[in-house]
Amino acid sequence: MRIAFLSVSGGMGGSEASLVELVRGVRRLCPGAEPVVVVPREGPLGARVRELGAEVRVLPMPEALATFGEWSLRGASSTIARRGAALVGAAGAIASYQRALGSLLATLSPDVIHTNGFKLHVFGTRAAPSGVPVVWHIHEYVSRRPLTRRLLRYHVSRASAIVANSRSVAEDLSSALGAGAPVTSIYNAVNLDEFSPVGAIADLDARADLPAAEPETIRVGLVATFARWKGHETFLRAISRMRPAPIRAYIVGGPLYDTAGSQYTLEDLRSMTEAMGLSNRVGFTGFVERSSDVMRALDVVVHASTEPEPFGLVIAEGLACGRAVLVSAAGGAVELVEHDVDALTFPPGDADALARAIERCAGDAPLRARLGATARRTAVRRFDPDVFAREFLAVYERVSHRARTVMS
């Protein structure tokens, strides 16, 4: 089976990490499969896929199309003129990109096309060779994105299967796309060998250009892309309301996606940190290739999304590494943990509640140990890579069989 995976990004966010794990699982469980990953540019995703021995094709996405999205059409900084220019620029790029994508897919001659990212759900569906089934892997909510919702509703009849990364996202999709949409849910997987309590530990102080912390310092980290809804401000406000010692905080990650206005810059976050008087208490590590090393370096892993989290791969990875994980309790994230059993939860955007949870973990080593041990067991049970890959292979086989039957 030849599978073309279409990614909207060449970087490594949660959906890209999921794609890498899926390619790994497909190659492990189905040696005859031929996965090919199409990326818009060279970057960490292509490098990781090549390490697995899978093929990578680079199809550049025009800048006007790459930067266009929901954030291009809203927000105080988006004037009518700018919105109009964004629409015109994106429209001009669509035809040429779709032709190029169609030509590439015809050359690859896949049995199944797997799309990762809203733009690729649309363009991949439109460019797919006749009779080739398309599987949308959806990692985000659709109902709160007016433009995306309309586009996906228009194209949903062409999707052979739609896989959501949580039950919460699946319910949202069924509501937004109609009861007849072919939606199912499959939890993302975690490489349980890489994300383990035992292994290499990143030097976060060196990465953040900070002096070495005192031996008893508790390290607390927000691991996330710079998307505006990932809770960076909530995290910083929580740290500002706590005693300076013996806690050191880290922001791990960086800007990932191209869509204009959808994320903070490093300068934005540094300015926010300085305004709160936290410059000596918060370190910025930038993007770290091996996030498992980061997890093991942290005593407390924070997930602080201010909007409902579709899944929360950082949560799963923190659990797998046996860390004490603090979870913003909304959306698919609620499905992954049980409060005070394998993690602690708090209301989204509540900096005071997050500060209390951090202080509780920081001051109670037995609590951290108990949460971490249970967290690892939860991760092994819920995020098994073989289960994840087998469920997707079953989807591919089902839609391929249906397509062959129709063609015959």
C-alpha positions as CSV (number, residue, x, y, z in Angstrom):
1,M,0.0,0.0,0.0
2,R,1.4,3.4,-1.0
3,I,0.3,6.2,1.3
4,A,0.8,9.9,0.6
5,F,0.9,12.0,3.8
6,L,0.3,15.7,3.1
7,S,1.6,18.0,5.8
8,V,0.8,21.7,6.0
9,S,4.0,22.3,8.0
10,G,7.6,21.4,7.8
11,G,8.1,22.0,11.5
12,M,7.4,19.8,14.5
13,G,4.2,20.6,16.4
14,G,1.8,18.1,17.9
15,S,0.1,17.1,14.7
16,E,3.5,16.7,13.0
17,A,4.8,14.5,15.9
18,S,1.7,12.4,15.5
19,L,2.4,12.0,11.8
20,V,6.0,10.9,12.5
21,E,4.7,8.3,14.9
22,L,2.1,7.1,12.4
23,V,4.8,6.7,9.7
24,R,7.0,4.8,12.2
25,G,4.1,2.5,13.1
26,V,3.1,1.9,9.5
27,R,6.6,0.9,8.5
28,R,6.9,-1.4,11.6
29,L,3.6,-3.2,11.3
30,C,3.2,-3.2,7.5
31,P,6.6,-3.7,5.9
32,G,5.1,-3.7,2.4
33,A,3.7,-0.2,2.9
34,E,5.3,2.7,1.1
35,P,4.7,6.0,3.0
36,V,5.6,9.2,1.3
37,V,5.4,12.5,3.2
38,V,4.9,15.7,1.3
39,V,6.1,18.8,3.1
40,P,6.0,22.5,2.2
41,R,9.6,23.1,3.0
42,E,12.7,21.4,4.5
43,G,12.7,21.3,8.3
44,P,12.5,19.1,11.3
45,L,9.6,17.0,10.0
46,G,11.3,16.0,6.8
47,A,14.5,15.2,8.8
48,R,12.6,12.9,11.2
49,V,10.7,11.1,8.4
50,R,14.0,10.4,6.6
51,E,15.5,9.0,9.8
52,L,12.7,6.4,9.7
53,G,13.7,5.5,6.1
54,A,10.6,6.9,4.5
55,E,10.5,9.1,1.4
56,V,10.0,12.9,1.6
57,R,8.9,15.2,-1.2
58,V,9.1,18.9,-0.9
59,L,6.3,20.9,-2.6
60,P,6.7,24.6,-1.7
61,M,3.5,26.4,-0.6
62,P,3.2,30.0,-1.9
63,E,3.7,32.4,0.9
64,A,0.4,34.1,0.3
65,L,-1.3,30.8,0.8
66,A,0.9,29.6,3.7
67,T,0.2,32.8,5.7
68,F,-3.5,32.9,5.0
69,G,-5.9,31.6,7.6
70,E,-8.7,32.5,10.0
71,W,-6.4,35.0,11.8
72,S,-5.8,36.8,8.5
73,L,-9.5,37.8,8.5
74,R,-10.0,38.9,12.1
75,G,-8.4,40.8,14.9
76,A,-7.9,44.4,15.7
77,S,-4.8,44.7,13.5
78,S,-6.6,43.3,10.5
79,T,-8.1,46.2,8.5
80,I,-10.6,45.7,5.7
81,A,-7.8,46.6,3.2
82,R,-5.5,44.0,4.7
83,R,-8.2,41.4,4.8
84,G,-9.0,42.1,1.1
85,A,-5.3,41.9,0.2
86,A,-4.9,38.6,2.1
87,L,-7.9,37.1,0.2
88,V,-6.7,38.3,-3.2
89,G,-3.2,37.0,-2.6
90,A,-4.3,33.6,-1.4
91,A,-6.8,33.2,-4.3
92,G,-4.0,34.0,-6.8
93,A,-1.8,31.3,-5.2
94,I,-4.4,28.5,-5.0
95,A,-4.7,27.6,-8.6
96,S,-1.0,27.1,-9.2
97,Y,-0.4,25.2,-5.9
98,Q,-3.3,22.9,-6.6
99,R,-2.1,22.1,-10.1
100,A,1.4,21.4,-8.7
101,L,-0.1,19.2,-5.9
102,G,-2.2,17.3,-8.4
103,S,0.8,16.7,-10.6
104,L,2.8,15.4,-7.7
105,L,0.0,13.1,-6.5
106,A,-0.4,11.7,-10.0
107,T,3.3,10.9,-10.1
108,L,3.3,9.3,-6.7
109,S,0.2,7.2,-7.6
110,P,-0.9,6.5,-4.0
111,D,-3.5,4.1,-2.8
112,V,-4.5,6.4,0.0
113,I,-4.0,10.1,0.7
114,H,-3.7,11.2,4.3
115,T,-4.0,14.9,4.9
116,N,-2.7,16.8,7.9
117,G,-3.8,20.4,8.3
118,F,-7.0,22.3,7.2
119,K,-5.5,23.7,4.0
120,L,-4.4,20.2,2.9
121,H,-7.8,18.7,3.7
122,V,-9.2,21.0,1.1
123,F,-6.4,21.1,-1.5
124,G,-5.6,17.4,-1.1
125,T,-9.2,16.5,-1.7
126,R,-9.4,18.7,-4.7
127,A,-6.1,17.5,-6.2
128,A,-6.5,13.8,-5.5
129,P,-6.4,11.6,-8.6
130,S,-9.8,10.1,-9.5
131,G,-10.8,7.1,-7.3
132,V,-8.0,7.6,-4.7
133,P,-9.5,7.8,-1.2
134,V,-8.6,10.8,1.0
135,V,-8.4,10.5,4.8
136,W,-8.6,13.7,6.8
137,H,-6.7,13.6,10.1
138,I,-8.1,16.5,12.1
139,H,-6.3,17.8,15.2
140,E,-8.3,21.0,15.8
141,Y,-11.9,22.1,16.4
142,V,-13.8,23.3,13.4
143,S,-17.0,24.9,14.7
144,R,-15.2,28.0,16.0
145,R,-13.5,28.6,12.6
146,P,-16.1,30.1,10.3
147,L,-14.1,30.0,7.1
148,T,-12.6,26.6,7.7
149,R,-16.1,25.2,8.6
150,R,-17.6,26.4,5.4
151,L,-14.8,25.0,3.3
152,L,-14.8,21.6,5.0
153,R,-18.6,21.3,4.7
154,Y,-18.3,22.0,1.0
155,H,-15.7,19.3,0.5
156,V,-16.8,16.7,3.1
157,S,-18.6,14.5,0.6
158,R,-15.2,13.9,-1.0
159,A,-13.5,12.7,2.2
160,S,-13.5,8.9,2.5
161,A,-12.9,9.0,6.2
162,I,-12.3,11.7,8.9
163,V,-10.2,10.8,11.9
164,A,-10.3,13.1,15.0
165,N,-7.6,13.0,17.6
166,S,-10.1,12.9,20.5
167,R,-13.8,12.2,21.2
168,S,-14.2,15.9,21.9
169,V,-13.0,16.9,18.4
170,A,-15.1,14.1,16.9
171,E,-18.2,15.5,18.5
172,D,-17.3,19.0,17.3
173,L,-16.8,17.7,13.7
174,S,-20.1,15.9,13.6
175,S,-21.8,19.0,14.8
176,A,-20.0,21.3,12.3
177,L,-20.0,19.1,9.3
178,G,-23.3,17.3,9.7
179,A,-24.3,14.0,11.1
180,G,-23.5,12.1,7.9
181,A,-19.8,13.0,8.0
182,P,-17.7,9.8,8.3
183,V,-16.0,10.8,11.6
184,T,-14.2,8.4,14.0
185,S,-11.7,9.1,16.8
186,I,-8.2,7.7,17.3
187,Y,-6.0,9.0,20.2
188,N,-2.5,10.1,19.2
189,A,0.3,7.8,20.2
190,V,3.6,8.4,22.1
191,N,6.8,6.6,21.4
192,L,7.0,4.9,24.8
193,D,10.7,4.0,24.5
194,E,11.7,7.6,23.7
195,F,9.3,9.2,26.2
196,S,10.3,7.3,29.3
197,P,11.2,8.2,32.8
198,V,14.7,7.0,32.1
199,G,17.0,8.6,29.5
200,A,19.0,11.7,28.6
201,I,18.2,15.0,30.4
202,A,18.4,18.4,28.7
203,D,20.4,21.2,30.3
204,L,17.6,23.8,30.3
205,D,19.7,26.5,32.0
206,A,22.3,26.3,29.3
207,R,19.7,26.4,26.5
208,A,18.0,29.4,28.2
209,D,21.4,31.1,28.8
210,L,20.8,31.2,32.5
211,P,23.2,30.5,35.4
212,A,23.0,27.0,36.8
213,A,20.1,26.7,39.2
214,E,20.7,25.6,42.8
215,P,20.6,21.8,43.4
216,E,17.2,21.9,45.2
217,T,15.5,24.0,42.6
218,I,12.2,22.7,41.2
219,R,12.0,23.1,37.5
220,V,8.6,24.0,36.0
221,G,8.0,24.2,32.3
222,L,5.4,25.2,29.7
223,V,6.1,23.1,26.6
224,A,4.2,24.5,23.7
225,T,4.3,26.3,20.3
226,F,3.8,30.0,20.5
227,A,0.2,29.9,19.4
228,R,-1.7,32.6,21.3
229,W,-4.1,30.2,23.0
230,K,-1.4,28.0,24.5
231,G,-1.5,29.9,27.8
232,H,1.8,31.6,27.9
233,E,0.4,34.7,29.7
234,T,-1.5,32.5,32.2
235,F,1.7,30.6,32.9
236,L,3.7,33.8,33.4
237,R,1.1,35.4,35.6
238,A,1.0,32.2,37.8
239,I,4.8,32.4,38.2
240,S,4.6,36.1,39.1
241,R,2.2,35.3,42.0
242,M,4.6,32.8,43.6
243,R,7.6,33.1,45.8
244,P,10.8,33.3,43.7
245,A,12.6,30.3,45.3
246,P,13.1,27.5,45.0
247,I,11.3,27.4,41.6
248,R,12.6,28.2,38.2
249,A,10.3,28.4,35.2
250,Y,11.0,27.7,31.5
251,I,9.1,28.3,28.3
252,V,10.1,25.6,25.8
253,G,9.2,25.9,22.1
254,G,8.9,28.5,19.5
255,P,6.7,29.8,16.6
256,L,5.8,27.0,14.3
257,Y,3.0,27.8,11.8
258,D,3.0,30.4,9.0
259,T,-0.5,31.7,9.4
260,A,-0.3,35.5,10.1
261,G,-1.3,36.7,13.5
262,S,-1.9,33.3,15.0
263,Q,1.1,33.2,17.4
264,Y,3.4,35.2,19.6
265,T,6.9,36.1,18.7
266,L,9.8,35.5,21.1
267,E,10.0,39.3,21.5
268,D,6.4,39.4,22.5
269,L,6.9,36.9,25.2
270,R,10.2,38.4,26.4
271,S,8.4,41.8,26.7
272,M,5.6,40.2,28.7
273,T,8.2,38.6,31.0
274,E,10.0,41.8,31.6
275,A,6.8,43.7,32.3
276,M,6.0,41.2,35.0
277,G,9.5,41.4,36.5
278,L,10.3,37.8,35.7
279,S,13.4,38.2,33.6
280,N,15.6,36.4,36.1
281,R,13.1,33.7,36.9
282,V,11.9,32.5,33.4
283,G,14.1,31.0,30.7
284,F,13.4,30.6,27.0
285,T,15.0,27.5,25.6
286,G,13.7,27.8,22.0
287,F,12.7,24.7,20.0
288,V,14.3,21.5,21.3
289,E,14.6,18.6,18.9
290,R,14.2,15.9,21.5
291,S,11.4,17.0,23.7
292,S,11.7,13.8,25.8
293,D,15.0,15.1,27.2
294,V,13.1,18.3,28.2
295,M,10.3,16.4,29.9
296,R,12.9,14.5,32.0
297,A,14.6,17.7,32.9
298,L,11.4,19.2,34.4
299,D,9.9,18.3,37.7
300,V,6.5,19.8,36.7
301,V,5.2,19.9,33.1
302,V,2.5,22.6,32.5
303,H,-0.2,22.5,29.9
304,A,-2.0,25.9,30.1
305,S,-4.2,26.3,27.0
306,T,-6.8,29.0,27.5
307,E,-9.1,27.4,24.9
308,P,-10.3,23.8,24.8
309,E,-7.4,21.6,23.8
310,P,-8.2,19.1,21.0
311,F,-5.9,16.5,22.4
312,G,-2.7,17.8,24.1
313,L,0.3,15.7,22.9
314,V,2.5,17.5,25.5
315,I,0.2,16.0,28.2
316,A,0.6,12.5,26.8
317,E,4.4,12.9,26.5
318,G,4.7,14.3,30.1
319,L,2.7,11.4,31.4
320,A,4.8,8.9,29.5
321,C,8.0,10.4,31.1
322,G,6.5,10.0,34.5
323,R,6.3,13.7,35.3
324,A,3.9,15.6,37.5
325,V,1.6,17.1,34.8
326,L,-0.7,20.1,35.3
327,V,-3.6,20.2,32.8
328,S,-5.9,23.0,31.7
329,A,-9.1,21.1,32.0
330,A,-11.1,21.6,28.8
331,G,-11.8,19.8,25.6
332,G,-10.0,16.6,24.7
333,A,-7.4,17.2,27.4
334,V,-10.0,16.2,30.0
335,E,-10.2,12.8,28.4
336,L,-6.6,12.0,29.0
337,V,-6.2,12.4,32.8
338,E,-7.9,12.0,36.1
339,H,-7.5,14.8,38.6
340,D,-5.2,13.9,41.6
341,V,-4.7,10.4,40.2
342,D,-2.3,10.8,37.3
343,A,-2.2,14.6,37.0
344,L,-3.6,17.8,38.5
345,T,-6.1,19.9,36.6
346,F,-7.1,23.5,36.9
347,P,-9.7,25.8,35.1
348,P,-8.4,27.3,31.8
349,G,-6.9,30.8,32.1
350,D,-7.0,30.7,35.9
351,A,-3.5,31.9,36.9
352,D,-4.2,31.8,40.6
353,A,-5.4,28.1,40.4
354,L,-2.3,27.3,38.3
355,A,0.0,29.0,40.8
356,R,-1.6,26.9,43.6
357,A,-1.1,23.7,41.7
358,I,2.5,24.5,40.9
359,E,3.2,25.4,44.6
360,R,1.5,22.2,45.7
361,C,3.7,20.0,43.4
362,A,6.8,22.0,44.1
363,G,6.5,21.6,47.9
364,D,5.5,17.9,47.9
365,A,8.0,15.4,46.5
366,P,5.9,12.3,47.4
367,L,3.0,13.8,45.5
368,R,5.2,14.3,42.4
369,A,6.4,10.7,42.7
370,R,2.9,9.3,43.1
371,L,1.5,11.3,40.1
372,G,4.5,10.4,38.0
373,A,4.2,6.7,38.6
374,T,0.5,6.6,37.8
375,A,1.1,8.9,34.8
376,R,3.4,6.4,33.2
377,R,0.9,3.6,33.6
378,T,-1.8,5.8,32.0
379,A,0.4,6.6,29.1
380,V,1.2,2.9,28.4
381,R,-2.5,2.1,28.5
382,R,-3.8,5.0,26.4
383,F,-1.1,6.0,23.9
384,D,0.3,2.7,22.7
385,P,1.9,3.3,19.2
386,D,1.0,-0.2,17.9
387,V,-2.7,0.4,18.7
388,F,-2.5,3.8,17.0
389,A,-0.9,2.5,13.8
390,R,-3.2,-0.6,13.6
391,E,-6.3,1.6,13.9
392,F,-5.1,3.8,11.0
393,L,-4.1,0.9,8.9
394,A,-7.6,-0.5,9.3
395,V,-9.0,2.8,8.1
396,Y,-6.7,2.8,5.1
397,E,-7.7,-0.7,4.2
398,R,-11.4,0.0,4.6
399,V,-11.4,3.1,2.4
400,S,-9.1,1.4,-0.2
401,H,-11.3,-1.7,-0.4
402,R,-14.4,0.5,-0.8
403,A,-12.6,2.5,-3.6
404,R,-11.6,-0.7,-5.4
405,T,-15.1,-2.0,-5.2
406,V,-16.5,1.2,-6.7
407,M,-14.0,1.2,-9.5
408,S,-14.7,-2.4,-10.4
